Amino acid sequence: MNRMSSIVAGALAGALVLAPMTALPAAPDYLSFHTEDETNNIEIFKAASPSVVFVTNSALYRANPFSMNVQEVPQGSGTGFVWDKSGLIVTNFHVIENANRLTITLQDQSAWDAEFVGGSADKDLAVLRIKAPADKLVPLPLGDSAVLEVGRKVIAIGNPFGLDTTMTVGVVSALGREINSLTNRTIRDVIQTDASINPGNSGGPLLNSLGQLIGVNTQIVSPSGASAGIGFAIPVNTVRKVVPQLVQYGREVRPLIGISNMAPDTWTRRNGIRGVVVIDVTPGMPAAKAGLVGAQQTLRGEVSLGDVITEIEGVQVATQDDLLNALEQHMPGDSVKVVTDRKGERKEFTIELAAPEL
């Protein structure tokens, strides 16, 4: 190195040594830093997770038909949540269907035998009861599914694939959806969400950003069987209506109109008829008292139709499912306006609905 190069190198080295050091900004403490959304998620999870339970469904199985040895075999599992301090647990009906023994595991890992209180396959809801101390039971606050909006944040907590107390976050993707229950009855006003819902999440709560229950997770649409971003929850307003009936009567209760037999929907569609064809009315019941008539056989052996129900309280009725859903909106003693088609003539009736036999 020549003299000039040495001088330049020395000057640069001195400059590097003498240059003031610029301090990097201090990193925030991760434990104390949360975005507003993260804070909300954490608060909801901490408050709601003690309410979420693990539901285990076991069946009795005899491996050898010539043996008296009966084994208890796990049949499935799902999620549920605490309804009240008396020990009531709400879950999906399909989670507990065909069970011989039901076990509820709380967040503290204590396990409790559960008794079946009531269920509705039509609404895919079931109520169980455990005899756990009240201080172990944390009910969820109830929201109002009628005020939901597409785009609102929702949180699902459940036990997907047996992984207990898992939280996923999403939004309300759509409202007013319809899904089929185990009995092919339509469950209406269902909430669609993109919050991940997987096998095992069934029966778990869907919560709003206040931590209130707004739905019960029940189904997904997925070619693979895992979450594809299309999940459905039974709205809490339906749950509010059905659960007290299951507790009091063991089943869902709807008022009676007094039609004992209706033509199958397939026959009705095949014959180009729109509405519910009344085959028989029950003597002494509301429909008969109001003047509805069923089908009759003529002297030639042909069937002559009577009334075909087309509307109830202004709601179009095209299928038996439509008829049952319309009746479920009312209580025994309510008077409803029923419109029928009788041989091409429009008929109107006011019918007072009867209480079911319990």
C-alpha positions in Angstrom: 0.0 0.0 0.0 1.5 3.4 -1.0 1.5 6.5 1.3 -1.6 8.0 -0.2 -3.7 4.8 0.2 -2.6 4.5 3.8 -3.7 8.1 4.6 -7.1 7.5 3.0 -7.6 4.2 4.8 -6.7 5.8 8.1 -9.0 8.6 7.6 -11.9 6.3 6.8 -11.2 4.2 9.8 -11.2 7.3 12.0 -14.4 8.5 10.5 -16.0 5.1 11.3 -14.8 5.2 14.8 -15.8 8.8 15.4 -19.2 8.7 13.7 -22.0 8.9 16.2 -24.0 5.7 16.6 -27.7 5.9 15.7 -29.8 3.9 18.2 -32.5 1.6 16.8 -36.0 2.2 18.0 -36.8 0.1 21.1 -39.0 -2.9 20.3 -42.3 -2.9 22.0 -42.9 -5.5 24.8 -44.9 -8.2 22.9 -46.6 -9.3 26.1 -48.1 -5.8 26.6 -48.8 -5.0 23.0 -52.1 -6.0 21.4 -54.1 -4.7 18.5 -57.7 -3.8 19.4 -58.9 -6.8 17.6 -56.4 -9.1 19.3 -57.5 -7.7 22.7 -61.1 -8.4 21.9 -60.4 -12.0 20.7 -58.3 -12.7 23.9 -61.0 -11.3 26.2 -63.8 -13.3 24.5 -61.8 -16.5 24.6 -60.9 -16.1 28.3 -64.5 -15.3 29.2 -66.3 -17.9 27.0 -64.0 -21.0 27.0 -65.0 -22.1 30.6 -68.6 -22.4 29.1 -67.5 -24.7 26.3 -67.6 -28.5 27.0 -66.5 -31.7 25.4 -69.3 -34.1 24.6 -68.4 -37.8 24.3 -71.0 -40.2 22.8 -70.5 -43.9 23.7 -72.5 -47.0 22.5 -72.7 -50.5 23.9 -71.3 -53.1 21.5 -71.3 -56.9 21.7 -68.4 -58.2 19.6 -69.5 -61.8 19.7 -73.2 -62.5 19.3 -72.8 -65.6 21.4 -71.1 -63.8 24.3 -72.7 -61.9 27.1 -69.7 -59.5 27.3 -70.8 -56.0 26.3 -68.2 -53.3 25.7 -68.6 -49.6 25.7 -67.2 -48.2 22.4 -66.7 -44.5 21.7 -69.1 -43.5 19.0 -68.2 -39.9 18.4 -67.5 -36.6 20.1 -68.5 -33.0 19.7 -68.9 -29.7 21.5 -71.6 -28.2 23.7 -71.9 -25.3 26.1 -73.4 -24.5 29.5 -76.9 -23.1 29.3 -77.5 -22.4 32.9 -76.3 -23.0 36.5 -78.6 -26.0 36.9 -76.3 -28.1 34.8 -78.1 -27.9 31.4 -75.9 -28.4 28.4 -76.9 -27.6 24.8 -75.4 -29.4 21.8 -76.4 -30.7 18.4 -78.9 -33.6 18.2 -76.6 -35.4 15.7 -73.7 -35.3 18.3 -75.7 -37.4 20.8 -77.9 -39.5 18.5 -78.0 -43.3 19.3 -75.8 -42.8 22.4 -76.0 -45.3 25.3 -73.8 -43.1 27.5 -73.0 -39.4 27.3 -70.0 -37.8 29.1 -69.4 -34.1 29.5 -65.9 -32.9 30.1 -65.6 -29.4 31.5 -62.6 -27.0 31.0 -61.0 -28.1 34.3 -61.0 -31.7 32.8 -63.5 -33.0 35.2 -65.8 -35.5 33.6 -69.5 -35.9 34.3 -72.1 -38.4 33.2 -74.9 -36.7 31.4 -78.6 -37.5 31.1 -80.6 -36.8 28.0 -83.3 -34.1 28.8 -84.8 -33.6 25.3 -84.0 -33.3 21.7 -85.3 -32.0 18.3 -83.9 -33.8 15.2 -85.9 -31.2 13.2 -83.8 -28.4 14.6 -80.7 -30.4 15.3 -80.7 -29.4 19.0 -80.4 -31.4 22.2 -80.3 -30.6 25.9 -78.4 -32.7 28.4 -78.0 -32.3 32.2 -75.0 -32.9 34.4 -74.9 -32.8 38.2 -71.9 -30.6 38.5 -71.5 -27.9 41.3 -72.9 -24.5 40.2 -69.5 -22.9 40.7 -68.1 -25.1 37.9 -70.8 -24.0 35.5 -70.4 -20.7 33.5 -73.4 -20.0 31.2 -72.9 -18.0 28.1 -74.7 -14.6 27.7 -77.3 -14.7 24.9 -77.3 -12.3 22.0 -79.9 -11.5 19.3 -79.4 -13.1 15.9 -82.0 -10.8 14.4 -79.6 -7.8 14.6 -76.7 -9.5 12.9 -75.2 -8.0 9.7 -73.0 -9.5 7.0 -69.4 -8.6 7.7 -69.7 -8.6 11.5 -67.0 -10.5 13.3 -67.8 -13.9 14.8 -65.8 -16.3 16.9 -66.3 -20.1 17.1 -65.0 -22.1 20.0 -65.1 -25.9 19.9 -63.3 -29.2 19.9 -62.3 -29.9 16.2 -60.8 -33.4 15.7 -60.8 -33.8 19.5 -58.5 -30.8 20.1 -60.4 -29.2 22.9 -61.2 -25.5 23.3 -60.0 -24.3 19.9 -60.9 -20.8 18.8 -61.4 -19.6 15.2 -62.3 -16.2 14.0 -64.3 -15.1 10.9 -67.2 -13.0 9.8 -70.9 -13.4 9.1 -70.8 -14.4 5.4 -74.5 -14.5 4.8 -77.8 -14.5 6.7 -81.1 -16.2 6.1 -79.7 -19.4 4.8 -81.6 -22.7 4.8 -80.2 -26.1 5.6 -81.7 -29.6 6.0 -81.9 -31.3 9.3 -81.5 -35.0 10.0 -85.2 -35.4 9.2 -85.0 -33.3 6.0 -86.9 -30.6 7.7 -85.7 -27.1 6.8 -83.9 -25.1 9.4 -84.4 -21.5 8.5 -82.6 -18.2 9.1 -79.3 -20.0 9.5 -76.1 -18.0 9.8 -73.3 -18.7 7.3 -69.7 -17.9 8.4 -66.2 -18.4 7.2 -64.9 -19.0 10.7 -63.3 -22.5 10.5 -65.7 -25.2 11.6 -64.4 -28.7 11.5 -65.7 -32.2 12.6 -65.9 -31.9 16.4 -67.0 -28.3 16.3 -70.7 -29.4 16.0 -72.8 -28.1 18.9 -70.3 -25.4 19.9 -71.1 -21.7 20.3 -70.8 -19.0 17.7 -70.1 -15.7 19.5 -70.3 -12.0 18.5 -67.7 -9.4 19.4 -69.4 -8.9 22.8 -68.9 -12.6 23.6 -72.6 -13.3 23.4 -74.0 -16.5 21.9 -75.5 -15.8 18.5 -75.6 -19.4 17.1 -74.9 -23.1 17.5 -72.4 -24.4 15.0 -73.9 -27.3 13.2 -72.8 -28.0 9.6 -70.2 -27.3 6.9 -70.1 -27.5 3.2 -66.9 -29.2 2.1 -65.9 -31.7 -0.5 -63.0 -32.9 1.7 -65.0 -33.1 5.0 -62.8 -30.4 6.6 -63.4 -26.7 6.7 -63.7 -24.9 3.4 -64.8 -21.6 4.7 -68.5 -22.4 4.5 -70.0 -23.2 7.9 -73.5 -22.8 9.3 -74.9 -22.1 12.7 -78.5 -22.4 14.1 -79.5 -18.8 15.1 -79.7 -18.2 18.8 -83.3 -16.9 18.5 -84.3 -20.4 17.3 -82.3 -21.9 20.2 -84.1 -19.5 22.7 -87.4 -20.8 21.5 -86.6 -24.5 21.2 -84.5 -25.2 24.4 -87.3 -24.3 26.9 -89.6 -26.7 25.1 -87.0 -29.5 25.2 -86.5 -28.9 28.9 -90.2 -28.9 29.7 -91.6 -31.5 27.3 -88.5 -33.4 26.1 -89.3 -32.5 22.5 -90.2 -29.6 20.3 -93.8 -28.6 20.5 -95.8 -27.0 17.8 -99.6 -26.1 17.7 -102.0 -28.4 15.9 -104.1 -27.4 12.9 -105.9 -30.8 12.8 -104.9 -32.3 9.5 -104.2 -36.0 10.0 -103.0 -36.9 6.5 -101.5 -34.9 3.6 -100.5 -36.0 0.1 -96.7 -36.5 -0.3 -94.9 -33.5 -1.8 -93.6 -35.7 -4.6 -97.1 -36.7 -5.7 -98.2 -33.0 -5.5 -95.3 -31.8 -7.7 -95.8 -34.7 -10.2 -99.4 -33.6 -10.6 -98.6 -30.0 -11.0 -100.3 -28.9 -7.8 -98.9 -26.0 -5.8 -99.7 -26.3 -2.1 -100.3 -29.0 0.5 -103.1 -31.4 -0.5 -105.3 -32.2 2.5 -106.2 -35.9 2.5 -108.0 -36.2 5.9 -109.0 -33.7 8.6 -109.4 -34.9 12.2 -113.0 -34.6 13.4 -113.4 -32.1 16.2 -110.0 -30.5 15.6 -109.5 -26.9 14.3 -109.3 -27.6 10.6 -112.5 -29.6 10.6 -114.3 -27.0 12.8 -113.4 -24.3 10.4 -114.7 -26.2 7.4 -111.7 -27.6 5.6 -112.4 -30.8 3.7 -110.1 -33.6 2.7 -110.0 -35.7 -0.5 -113.0 -38.0 -1.2 -113.6 -41.0 -3.4 -116.4 -40.7 -6.0 -118.9 -43.4 -6.8 -116.6 -44.3 -9.8 -113.7 -44.9 -7.5 -111.9 -41.7 -8.5 -110.3 -39.4 -6.0 -111.8 -35.9 -5.8 -109.5 -33.4 -4.1 -110.8 -31.1 -1.4 -108.8 -28.3 0.0 -105.2 -27.5 -1.1 -103.5 -25.2 1.5 -101.6 -22.4 -0.4 -101.1 -19.7 2.3 -100.9 -19.3 6.1 -100.9 -15.8 7.5 -99.9 -14.5 4.1 -96.9 -16.9 3.8 -96.9 -19.0 0.7 -97.1 -22.7 1.4 -95.8 -25.1 -1.3 -94.7 -28.1 0.7 -95.4 -29.9 4.0 -92.2 -28.3 5.3 -93.5 -24.9 4.5 -96.7 -25.7 6.4 -94.9 -27.0 9.5 -92.5 -24.0 9.5 -95.5 -21.6 9.3 -97.3 -23.3 12.2 -94.1 -23.1 14.3 -94.3 -19.3 14.2 -97.5 -19.5 16.3 -98.6 -20.7 19.7 -101.7 -22.8 20.7 -104.7 -20.5 20.9 -103.5 -18.2 18.1 -105.9 -17.6 15.2 -104.4 -17.8 11.8 -105.7 -17.0 8.4 -105.5 -20.0 6.0 -106.0 -19.8 2.3 -106.9 -22.9 0.2 -107.7 -23.8 -3.3 -110.8 -25.9 -3.6 -111.4 -27.1 -7.1 -110.1 -23.8 -8.5 -112.0 -21.6 -6.0 -110.1 -19.5 -3.5 -111.3 -20.2 0.1 -110.3 -18.3 3.3 -110.6 -19.7 6.8 -109.8 -18.4 10.3 -108.5 -21.3 12.3 -107.7 -21.3 16.1 -104.7 -23.6 16.6 -104.9 -26.3 19.2 -102.4 -27.4 21.9 -100.6 -30.6 21.2 -101.1 -33.7 23.3 -98.2 -33.9 25.8 
